[in-house]
Amino acid sequence: MAKKKHVVPDETYWPGDIRDKSWYCPRHGCYQRRKVDDKCVVCYWEEQEAARIEHLWASLARDLWRRAKNRWRHDHFKFKTNEPFILAVEDIEREIPPDRKCPALGIPLVIVGGMEPVFRRTRPYPTWSWRLRRWGGDASPALDKFEPNKGYVPGNIAVISSLANRIKSNTTDPEVLRKIANWMERFKDKQGKLKA
């Protein structure tokens, strides 16, 4: 496998005197320009981050499928469950909300992004590396089984926020969920009265 060449960052320059505001970026003000395309460096960084997030959204269905398959395999062989797994990546793609909002809570779904350290048990000594962090936030997308006992089958899955998934947990009884919501409202009102 060929080693990746070290990428030298694009050279930048100042188009003019700092006191002359005629060349300032209309969005970010006084910043350097890239020599390659004469673009403000912050505009370029924002474009790169937007492209990275779009790539994460494009591969979301495959990642949710892989994580669900690993969970199912772990439960199937360790706890001897007989829940079926009859899912394709296309089934999950159909369930991703087009407006990218949680259908249960209405909050925007956020792919966390960023990097996280990973510990690998390699030989002769363990190593640390980095990987993209996609999960772990309340608004992170999660694959939910509506009826937990039916398993991962088309028609029984939904892509909702991790927060909604944790609240829903193992219950599908609307009365239980209403009780939880009512308790949260009462608790919030009580906290508001204590602060006042």
C-alpha positions in Angstrom: 0.0 0.0 0.0 1.5 3.3 -1.1 2.0 6.0 1.6 0.0 9.2 1.2 2.0 12.2 0.3 2.0 15.1 2.8 -0.3 17.8 1.4 1.2 21.2 1.6 -1.5 23.8 2.5 -2.3 26.2 -0.3 -0.3 29.4 -0.2 -2.2 32.5 0.9 -1.6 36.2 0.5 -3.0 39.6 1.7 -4.6 41.4 -1.3 -3.8 44.8 0.0 -3.2 47.1 3.0 -5.2 46.0 6.1 -6.6 49.6 6.5 -8.1 49.5 3.0 -11.4 47.7 3.4 -12.3 47.6 -0.3 -10.8 44.0 -0.6 -12.3 42.6 2.6 -14.4 39.4 2.3 -18.1 40.5 2.5 -18.9 37.7 4.9 -15.8 37.5 7.1 -14.0 40.8 6.8 -10.2 40.9 6.9 -8.8 37.5 6.0 -6.1 36.2 3.7 -7.0 34.9 0.2 -5.9 31.6 -1.3 -3.5 32.0 -4.3 -5.2 29.0 -6.1 -8.7 30.5 -6.5 -8.5 33.9 -4.8 -11.0 32.8 -2.2 -11.1 33.9 1.5 -9.6 31.2 3.6 -12.6 31.1 6.0 -15.0 30.8 3.1 -12.9 27.8 1.9 -12.9 26.2 5.3 -16.7 26.6 5.6 -17.1 25.0 2.1 -14.9 22.1 3.1 -16.8 21.5 6.3 -20.2 21.7 4.5 -18.9 19.1 2.0 -17.7 16.8 4.8 -21.1 17.0 6.5 -22.9 16.2 3.3 -20.6 13.2 2.8 -21.6 12.0 6.3 -25.3 12.4 5.5 -24.7 10.5 2.2 -23.2 7.5 4.1 -25.6 7.6 7.1 -27.9 4.8 5.9 -24.9 2.4 5.5 -23.5 3.3 8.9 -26.8 2.8 10.6 -27.2 -0.5 8.9 -23.7 -1.7 10.0 -24.3 -0.6 13.6 -27.7 -2.3 13.7 -26.3 -5.5 12.2 -23.5 -5.6 14.8 -26.0 -5.1 17.6 -28.2 -7.8 16.2 -25.3 -10.2 15.8 -24.1 -9.6 19.4 -27.6 -10.2 20.8 -28.3 -13.2 18.5 -25.2 -15.1 19.5 -24.7 -13.9 23.1 -28.2 -13.8 24.4 -29.7 -16.3 21.9 -32.5 -14.0 20.7 -34.5 -15.0 17.7 -35.3 -11.6 16.4 -35.0 -11.4 12.6 -32.7 -9.0 10.7 -34.2 -8.5 7.2 -32.9 -5.1 6.3 -31.1 -3.6 3.4 -29.4 -0.2 3.2 -32.2 1.0 0.9 -34.8 0.3 3.6 -33.0 2.7 6.0 -32.5 5.3 3.3 -36.3 5.4 2.8 -36.8 6.1 6.5 -34.3 9.0 6.8 -36.5 12.1 7.2 -36.1 14.4 4.1 -36.2 17.5 6.3 -33.5 16.0 8.6 -35.7 16.5 11.7 -36.6 14.0 14.3 -40.1 12.8 13.6 -40.8 12.2 17.3 -39.5 15.4 18.8 -39.2 17.7 15.8 -35.6 18.7 16.7 -33.0 18.9 13.8 -30.9 15.8 13.4 -27.2 16.6 13.7 -24.3 14.4 12.6 -21.8 15.3 15.3 -18.7 15.2 13.2 -15.2 15.9 14.6 -12.6 13.3 15.5 -12.3 10.9 18.4 -9.4 8.9 19.6 -9.5 5.1 19.1 -7.4 2.6 21.1 -6.4 -0.4 19.0 -5.0 -3.6 20.6 -2.4 -4.2 17.9 0.8 -6.3 18.3 3.6 -6.0 19.4 2.2 -2.9 21.3 -1.2 -1.1 21.3 -1.6 2.0 19.2 -3.9 5.1 19.2 -5.5 6.4 16.1 -8.4 8.8 15.1 -11.8 8.3 13.5 -14.7 10.5 12.6 -17.2 10.9 15.5 -20.8 10.7 14.3 -22.7 9.6 17.4 -23.0 10.5 21.1 -25.2 13.7 20.9 -28.9 13.9 21.8 -29.7 15.0 18.3 -27.6 12.3 16.6 -29.6 10.0 14.2 -30.5 6.6 15.6 -32.2 3.5 14.1 -35.2 2.6 16.2 -37.3 -0.6 16.3 -40.9 0.5 16.8 -41.8 -2.9 18.2 -38.6 -4.2 19.9 -39.7 -7.9 19.7 -40.3 -7.8 15.9 -36.6 -7.2 15.1 -35.1 -5.3 12.3 -37.6 -5.7 9.5 -38.9 -3.2 7.0 -41.9 -1.3 8.4 -40.7 -1.7 12.0 -37.8 0.8 11.8 -37.6 4.6 12.0 -34.7 7.1 12.1 -35.2 9.3 15.1 -32.9 11.3 17.4 -30.9 9.5 20.1 -32.8 11.4 22.8 -36.2 10.2 21.5 -34.8 6.7 21.2 -33.6 6.7 24.8 -37.0 8.1 26.0 -38.9 5.5 24.1 -36.5 2.7 25.3 -38.5 -0.5 25.4 -42.0 0.8 25.6 -44.5 1.5 22.8 -47.4 2.3 25.1 -48.6 5.8 24.3 -50.0 6.1 27.9 -46.5 5.5 29.4 -45.0 8.1 27.1 -47.7 10.6 28.0 -47.0 10.0 31.7 -43.3 10.7 31.1 -44.1 13.9 29.2 -46.5 15.1 31.9 -44.0 14.3 34.6 -41.3 16.3 32.7 -43.6 19.3 32.4 -44.5 19.2 36.2 -40.8 18.8 37.0 -39.9 21.8 34.9 -42.7 24.0 36.4 -41.5 23.0 39.9 -37.9 24.0 39.1 -39.1 27.3 37.7 -41.1 28.0 40.9 -38.0 27.2 43.0 -35.8 29.5 41.1 -38.3 32.4 41.4 
